[in-house]
Amino acid sequence: MEERNNIESCNCSIIHEDVVNKVKANMPQEEKLYDLADLFKVLGDSTRVRIICALFQAEMCVCDIAALLSMNQSAISHQLRVLKQARLVKYRKDGKVVYYSLEDEHVKRIFDQGLIHIDEKN
């Protein structure tokens, strides 16, 4: 009954209650939706998108990414930190050099789907 009260408190009438209930039952938990929104926020920065696209091609160190994108190393390091926290990239050390790569194949698939969607508009 509490769920119905929440729906009714929106000051709108439910026309298709069966549809509303079916959709509500299949919605992910709020916490997952917030996490998904955070992921899209991370992907909402063009520098981070460019870094990820570079890492599609090869594992790279900060210096090489900075040179590729014509940016300074500290700016690239900052963006890589954000990408690591979002679990989009991982790193490995080889001596003093740190190499970055995509966390897993899911990252590439997210981008591939986004590119397919963009290409459909053209």
HELIX and SHEET records of a PDB file:
HELIX    1   1 GLU A    2  GLU A    8  1                                   7    
HELIX    2   2 GLU A   17  ASN A   26  1                                  10    
HELIX    3   3 GLU A   30  VAL A   42  1                                  13    
HELIX    4   4 SER A   46  GLN A   57  1                                  12    
HELIX    5   5 VAL A   62  LEU A   69  1                                   8    
HELIX    6   6 GLN A   73  GLN A   85  1                                  13    
HELIX    7   7 GLU A  105  LYS A  121  1                                  17    
SHEET    1   A 3 MET A  60  CYS A  61  0                                        
SHEET    2   A 3 VAL A  97  LEU A 102 -1                                        
SHEET    3   A 3 VAL A  89  ASP A  94 -1                                        
END                                                                             
